[in-house]
Amino acid sequence: MVKLPKPKHKYGYPESQVKEIIKKLGISEAKFNKAFGINTCSVSKTGEIIMYPCDVERALYNLGHELGRYHPWD
């Protein structure tokens, strides 16, 4: 079973990690960002945006990708 990698930050996926993931999946940043929509994010101590795992999974779900997962609270 293919899974998303473990987030590199305790709160979720740093933006740099998300860019690596979607590149490997063949998804453009524009398509991912549109599917991600407007969501609450965290910011690391270094100023990098951290995306919560449920929001990343939901964006992939919205794109119809097998690694996506529906989260009803979004």
N, C-alpha and C positions, 0 to 999 in steps of 0.2 A: 504494500500500500504506500503510495506516494503522499508525503506530508509536507507542509510548510516547515522551513527550518525554525529552530528555537529562536525567539527574539533575543537580540544582543543586549537589550536594556531591560531592566526589571519591570518597566511599565509597558513595554511593547517593542515594536519595530522602529528603529531609527530610520529616518528618511533615506539615508544612504543604503541601508539594508533592503528597504522596499524597492529602491531603484535596481539593485542587483537581482532581486527576486523576479520583478516583472520583466527585466531584460532576458533572463533565462527562460521565462514563460512565453516570450515573444509578444508581450503586451506593451503598447506605447504608453509613455507617461501621460499623454493627453487622454487616452481612453481610460486608463486607471484613475486619473484624477476626476474625470467626469463620473465614473462609477462610484468613487469614494465619496463624492459630494462634499457637503459641509458637515464636518464632525468635530467634536472636541478632541484636541490633541494635547499632549504633554510636551514640555521642553526640557531637554537635558541641561546639566550644569554648563556644558560647553555651547549651548544655544541651538543644538540640533533638534528638529521636530521629531517627536516620538508618536507613532501611530498605534493606537490600541489594537491588539490582535483581533478582537471581534469586528472592528471596523475594516481591517484589511481583508478578513475572511468574507465579510459581507460584500465588499467591493468585488472580490473575485467571483462570488456567487452572482452578483448583478451582471457580471460579464459572461456568465455561463461556464466558468472554468470549474473543472473537477475538484480543485483544491478549495473552492469557495464553500461557504457555509452560511445558511440563513440564520440571522439573529433577529428575533421579532422586536426587540426593544430599540432597534435603530430607527 
